[in-house]
Each structure stands twice: as C-alpha cells, then as structure tokens.
Amino acid sequence: MHCGVQEQAADLIATARNIDGMYVEWRRTERAGLKAVQEAALPLFERTHRFRMYQSWVIPGLLQTAAYTTAVLNTIVSLRQTPDDVAEAVAVRMERQHILRSGDHRFAVLVEEWVLHTMIGGAGVMAGQLGHLISVASLPSVSVGVIPMGAPRGSGWPVESFTMYDDAQVNVELVSAHLTITQPREIRDYAASFNELSAIALYGAPARSLITAAIDALG
C-alpha cells in the first residue's frame, strides 16, 4: 500500500465493502414487517458452521420457544410500531431452529443469569422457556453457559448482545439499530470478549442449577 500500512489492508477493504450496511436502524429493516427480517437472516444461518452467541437482554432467538418469541416480537411491534405480522415471523423463526439438529453447525451460547429472571410474557411463558433451555442445552451441537450474577468481573464485563458467525461476521443488537461488523480486527475484539465471558460462565450441572433456580423463583 502507498501509505506503508499493509497490515491494515484487510480492515480497510472490509470497511469499504460494507459501509452502507454496517449500521442500519431497526425502523428501516422492520418497515416491511418482522417476517421479512426473519427470512432475510436464513442464508447467513444456513452457511455458518460455528455460532458464538452472547445475550445480556433475552434468551437467544435460536433457543426460544414460540410463546417467548411471540412475547418478544409483540413488544417490538408496540415499541417501534412495526407492521403486526408476529404470527408469521414466529413461524419463520421456529422453522429456522431446525439447524440446531441438522447439518454441521455448532452453537456456543452465553447468557447472563439475570436474563433467566427477566419476566417476558408472564410466569407460564418463562417456565416453558427455561425448561426448553435446559432441553436444548442437552443437544450435542449446543453448549450453554450461564454467567452468574455474583461472578467476579476482573474481565468479561457485561457488554451489548452479539452473535458471531464463524470468523466472518458479528451482528450486534443496539437499542435503535442493527450493527454488522466484518472488519477482521473488530471481529477479533469480539472473539476475545466472548472468550473472557466464557471463562466466568458455568456449564453443565451448575448451569442447570441456575436455570432451575430461576424456574423455582417463578413460584
């Protein structure tokens, strides 16, 4: 390169190619309805081998029940005044979950413990969702880690919810917009953050105990 910074070439090329789609407001993506948003994600999910998901807001979409998804999307319709095609959008998301049990996909999922206690859709919906989370965590392709609320945070601070698709792309959920990251340097930053969060998460029986405790707390 003329500037003598060859090591920055990959980041600059990725930025130039994707600048228009890096930051997209939810109002823009959802103006045609929520079903279209769900359908648009299908090719990315199908071609991804390794998923790394971190959620500090809600249970990740691939692990949601239909009732939980319905409650989440109804909230979106209310807050952002999008077209109400929730039933159709839920059907698409439920169909997309077939990749949990087919193909050569692997899923590493991290959730903050407080997500288990965030009441979405009422106690019945939450009980069903948490029970489903335990069931999905037993799949050979899925690893579920729960980060305890009392875990020391020397590293692995809570951050915005994000999903990594192999080492090719990171999608970040913001309040007002959807962020798509393809710059290798930034992808490495998210990978490092995921590794730090993974190190303080609980897995297996200890994670199930936290999920069961959240179910018990529903009364």
Secondary structure, DSSP 4 states (H G I P E B T S, - for coil): -TTS-GGGHHHHHHHHHHHHHHEEEHHHHTTT-HHHHHHHTHHHHHH-SEEEEEESSS--GGG--HHHHHHHHHHHHHHH-----HHHHHHHHHHHGGGGSSSS-EEEEEEEHHHHHS--S-HHHHHHHHHHHHHHHTSTTEEEEEE-TT---SS------EEEETTTEEEEE-SSEEEEE--HHHHHHHHHHHHHHHHT-B-HHHHHHHHHHHHHHT-
